[in-house]
């Protein structure tokens, strides 16, 4: 060890040999307080050294400035023209979007695996001891299962959201209630809870919804921000219908806004999800050689509300040459016939159902069958990254139900134009594949992560607003599509 006296200049006498440690920072005193004492060593730099230092620093500054200039204007960010990447806030060091931290509630089993078990029991199944043996039933509203499974997956990478186990670290809170499956657990929904001869209690979806809210309201993180930072999946149009008014502040993951009020949902706050496609993906290349039919549709002819257009389209199209339009309900045989029809047709009809959207749009997309959308108020998934005019034909309802209009419009579309549609469909179909590692699930999380700045804004705004009663909903948002477009062709 070198003695401290050996470090002192020999030609000068020091009046003190001790220094005072800077005080620890406190809320009243920042880390670098002016009260902190410093020890200054004498300088031995010569006049000649000082005179050489200034030009050296000037040259260094000039070099750095030149590098910054050329790097900015002649080597631009490669992602600047890519809205999928550049639209997100970038990490200035790694040039990658920040990761949003999501805490998934550990809900009581009855809200997750218990729903699957109840669904199976209602159809003759038995209770199981191991949840890993339970499988989510094939269902067009299966986003809730895929998101739940993704957050439970070990070694998640390449996602814009990461799961955290400490709620204090979370940006968002995911509520993994299987709300869409819960809605259809009972093949016939009883008005009241009853018990079978075997002692099984009939499942009651409304009680489950109420139970979920009661459970949430016991948790401080739900009450802290009035639910603004909570995410719910309610993909079926009727999912959470009993309690939607009490969760409307959260981010709702929905298929459309058909059953939701103006003050309950909007494009600004919520995320539109694609249905799971029910038929097999077309594995061939683009082309029309094997697509002999002009237009194909197979589905329920009679629907409620906006879906009444289906019966009118049946009346107009069922005798048209090259058009296949069939009434069919959900069954394995119907899916096989629909798969064959979509894979051998140039265009696939997508009229509104009971609500503006339906799963056949996504069946058509993965079939490379150009969708013909006759649904005036439809909202579509992921429109910030997908230009649907490049993959689909839009026709307003009033024009579509005119005799001869639709078939004549489609016959005028050239083969090259159809191939252009198909090439674009092939590019984007991964966005509608839930099982694709870089598909639907990743895109849903990206859409959710983009809501975070708005959520923080609403949390802060909510805390300072004066509460008042309104005569009508205060909807400062983007509302559903009411553009009045006649046709996209």
N, C-alpha and C positions, 0 to 999 in steps of 0.2 A: 504494500500500500504506500502511495506517495503522500508524504506529509503535506498538509494544506499550506504551510509556510513556504514550501518550495515553489508554489504556483504564483506567489506574489512578486511584483516587480522589485528588483533589488535596489533601484535608485529612488523609490518613493515609499514614504511611510503611510500605512493605512490606519485610519483613526478607529475603525471598527472591523471586527472579524466575523460578525454574524449578520444574517439577513432575516427579514420577517416573511414568513410564508403567506401567500395571498389567501384571504378569507374564502371559505366555502360559499358557493353561490346560494342565495336565498331569493324568495320572491321579491323582497325589497332591495336586494343587492345583486345585480347581474354578475356573471362570472368574472368579467374584467372590470373591477371597480377601480376608480381613480385613487382609492386609499392604498392600493397594493404597492409596496416598495419594490424597486428593481435595483439590481447591482450592475453598474456600468463599468466595463473594463476600459482601460486607457487605450487609445488608438495609436498604432505605430506606423500607419500607412503614410508613405512619403508623398511629397508633392508631385513627383513624377508619376507614381502609381495612380494618383487621383486624376491626373491629366489624361492618362491612357484609358481609364475606366469609362469616362463619358462617351468617347467615340464608339467603344465596344458595345455599350448598352444601346446606343442609337442604331448601330448596325443590326443588333439582335432584334430590336423592336421592328425595324424595317422588314427583316426577313419574316418574322411572325405575321406582320400585317399582310405581306404579299401572299403568304401561304393561305391565310384566312380568306382573302379576296378570291384567289383562284379556286379554292376548294368550294366556295359558296356559289360562284357564278359559272364555273366550267365543270364542276363535278356535283351536280345537284343530287339531292336525296333520291335514290332510285324508286322510293315508294310514293313520291309526291304526286304522281299521276294515278296512283292506285287508291281509289276511295275506300277500298276494303281495309287498307292498312293505315293510310295517312289520316283518315278521319278521326282516328282515336288519338288520345294524348300519348305522345311518344316519350320514352325514356331517352334523355339526351345522350346517354353513354352507350346503351345497347341498341338504340333505335328500334325498340320493340314496345308494343303496348303494355301498359301496366297491368298487373294481375289484380283482379277484384276478389276480395276475400269474402267467402260465403260460409255462414254457419248454418248447418242443417239441424233442425230441432230433432231430438230423440223422442219422437212422439210415442205414446202408448201403442203397443202392438196392434190393437184393434183398428187403428187408423191406417195401417199399412198392410203387413202380412195378414192381419186378421180379416181385412176386406177380401183378399184373395181366397182365404179359407172359407169365409161365409159364402162367397160366390160358388165355390165347389160343392159345399154342403147342400146348398139350395138346389143343386142338380144331381144329388145322389152321392156325392163324395163323402169322405170321412175326415176327421181331424187328423193332423199330422204332428209329430213331435219335433221335427226338424224343418225350420223355415226354408232351408236350402232346397228342400224337395218340392216346394211350392213353385208353380210356374204361372206367370201372368197370362190370362186367357187371351187368345187372339182377338184383338180389339182395335178398331180404327182410332180410338181415343187413348192410345198407349203412351203418349208423351210422358205422363206421370211416372210410368214404370221406368222408362229409359233415363230420365233425369235422376231419379232416385238411385238407380243402379250405377249411373256414372259417378255420382258423388261418393258412393260406397266402394268404388273401384280402387284397388291398390295401385300405387305408382302412376297416378294421373299426371300426364304431361301434355304440353302443346294445347293448353286450354287457357282462355282469358280469365277464367275463374279458378280459384283454388279453395279447397275446403279447409276451414280452420276449426279446431275443436274448442277454442276459447272464444266465447261470444264477445268478449271485450275487444278482440281483434277484428271483428267482423264489420264489413261494409254493408252486407245484406244478409237477411235471414230467410232461409228456404223452409217452407212448411210442406212436408211431403205426404199430405193426406191424399189417398187415391180417390178423389172426389168423383171422377167420371165413372169408375168401376162401381163405386158405392151406390150410384144412382140406379144401376141395373142389376144389383145382386139378386133381388127376388124376381123370378120370371113373371110373377103376378104380384104387384105391390099391394100388401094389405093396408086397409085404412088404419088399423090399430095393430099393436104388437100382439101376436098370438103364439101359442106353444104347440108343437106337434106332439103326436103320441110318443115319439122317441125322446121327448124332452127338449128338443132343439127350439131355440127362440127365433121366431121369424125376424129377419134383419129389417131395421127401420132406418132409412137414409136420413130423414129429417132429424131424428134423435142424434145421429152421428154428427151431423153438421152443428147442431146446438152444442153437443159435447166438445167438439173441437174449439169453438169460440170460448166456452167456459174454461177450457184448459189453457188457451192462449191468454185470457184475461187475468190469469193468476201469475203471469210472468212479466217481470219488470221491463224486459226488452221490447215486449209488445206495447206496453203502455207508454214507454219512454218517448216514442216519436209518433204516437197515434197510428202505428202500423205502416207508415210511409215506406220504411225500409224492409218490408216483408214481401215475399214472393209466393203466390199461390198458383197452382195449375188447376184450371177448371175448363178442360177442353170440350167436354160435352156441353152443348148450349144450355142445358138445364142444371149443370153441376153447380153446387153451392147456392142454388136459387133461393134457399130459405134464409141464408145469412149474407148474401152478396152485399147488401146495404151496409153491413158491419165490417166488411173487409175491403170496401171499394177504395180506400186510401192506398192499399198495397198495389204491387205490380201484378196484374192478372194475366196469366198465360191462357189465351182463349183462341178458339177457331174462327170466330167472327163476333160481331156486336149485335147479332140478331135478337137476342133476348135481354140485352142490357140497356139501361137508361143512359141518357146523355151525360148525367152527372156521375155515372158509375164506371164508365170505361171510355177510353179514347186512344188514338194512335200515339199520342204524346206519352202517355203514362204506361200503356200496356203493350203486350207483344202478341202478334198473330202467329199461331202455330199451324203447321201443315198436319192434316190427318195422316196416319200411317196408310200407305197404299196396301190394298188387299190382294192385288194380283202380282204375278211374277214380273220382274224387270225384263224388258226386252234386251237380249244379248247380241243382237245382230248390228250391222252397220246401217247408216242412213240409206234410203232408197225407197222407191215406190213400186218396184217390180212385183213384190209379193203382197202389196196392199191394194187389193182389187176393189174394196168397198170405198165409197166416197165418205160416208159419215156413219158413225156407230154410236148407239146408246143402249144400255141395258140397265134398268133400275125400276124403282117403284113409280108407277104411272101417276098415282094419286097421292098428293101431298097437301099439307095445309098452308095457309098464308101465302107467301111469295111463291111457293112451289106449285101453285095451281097452274102456272104456265106450262108445266109438264104435259098435262092432259091436252092442252091446246096444240102443243108441238107434236104430240102423238097423232092427233087428228090430221094435221097438215102434212106430216112427213112419212107416215107409215106406208103410203102407196107410191112414194117417190122412188124412181129407179136408182140403184146404187146406194140406197140408204137402208141401214138395218137399225130398227128401233123396236126394242122388246121390253115387255113388262117382266120384272124379275125381282125376287126378294133375296135376302142374304142367305146363301147356302153354299156348300162346297161345289155343287154342280153348277150353280150360277156363276161362281168365281171362275171356274174352268171355261165356261162359255164366254164370259166377259174378257178373259185373258186372250182367248183365240180371236175374238172380234176386234179388240183394240190392237192386237199385233198385226192384223191384216187390213186395217183401215187407215186412210190418209188423215181424216179428221175424227175427233171424238167430241160428242155433244156434252156440255156441262151446264144444264139448267139449274136454277135455284132449287133447293129442297125446302124443308120446313123453315130453314134459315138460309141466308144467302150462299153459304158454302156447302160443299159435299166432298166426300172422299174420292169421287170419280175424277176430279181434276188431277189429283196426284197419281191415280192409276194411269191416266192418259200420259202424264209427263214421263213416267218411267217406261211407258210403252212406245215413246217417240211418236205418239199419235197426237197431232196438233190439236190442242183443246179449242173448242168453240164455246166461249163463255157467254151465256144468256142469263145474266144475274146483275141487275142494275145497281145493287148496293153491296156487292161483294168486296171484302177486304182480303188482300193476298199477303202471304208470308214473305218477309225478307225483301221488301221492295226497295230498300236502299242499295241492294247489291244485284237485284234481278230486274231487268227491264222486260216486263211481261209482254209488251208489244212485239218483242222478237221471238216469243215462243207460243203465243196464243192469238186467236182472233176474238175480238170483242164485238158483240152485236146487241144493241138495245132491245128490250123486250117487245116494244111496239112494232119494230121492224121485223123481228124474228117470227112473229105470229102471222105475218102477211103471207097468204098462199103463194108458194113459189119463190119467195124472196131468198130464203136461206140457201136452198139448193143451187139456185142460179149464181148467188154470190160465191159459193165455194167452187163451183165448176169453172169459174173464170180464173182461179188461182193457178198459176203456171207450175209445172213440175219443178223448175229451178227455185221458185219461191217456197214450195213445200220442203225442198231439200235444205234451204236456208233455215227454215223453222226447225227442222230435225237436227241440224248441226248445233243450233243454239240449245235445243232441248238436251242434247247429249252433254253439252258443257255444264249445264246447271242441275242435272238430275241428282247429283250427289247431295244437294241441299235437301232433298226429300227422301233420303235413305237414312232411317234412324240407326241402322246397324253399321253404317259406314263410319270408321274412326274419324274421318274428316267431314262428316255429313251433318245431319240435322241437329244432333245434340250440341255439337260445337257451335253451330250457328245460333241456336237458341240462347246459349250462354253469352255469346257475343252481343246479341240484341239486348239481353238483360243488363249486361255490363254498361251499355251505352245509356241506360236510364239513370245511372248513379249521380251524375251532376244535377239532373232535375230533382232527384229524390232529396239531395242535400239542400237544394234551393227551397223545396216545399217544406222540409223540416224546419228550416230557419224562418221561413215566411209564416208558417203555421203558428209559431210561438209568439209572433208579434201582432197578428191580425186581431182586430176587434170582432168578437163573435156577433153575428146579426142574423135575423131571420130574413129569408128571401122569398119573394112571391113565386119565383121560378128558378130552376137550376142556373147557377153561374158557371157556364161552360166556356172557359177561356182555353180552348183546345182545338185540335184539328178534328172535325167530325167525320162521319162515315162518307163514303163516296157518293156524291150526288152531282156528278159532273155533267150528266145528260149527254154523254158521248153516243153517237149513233152506231158507228162501226169503226174498227181499227184498220180495216183494209182500204 
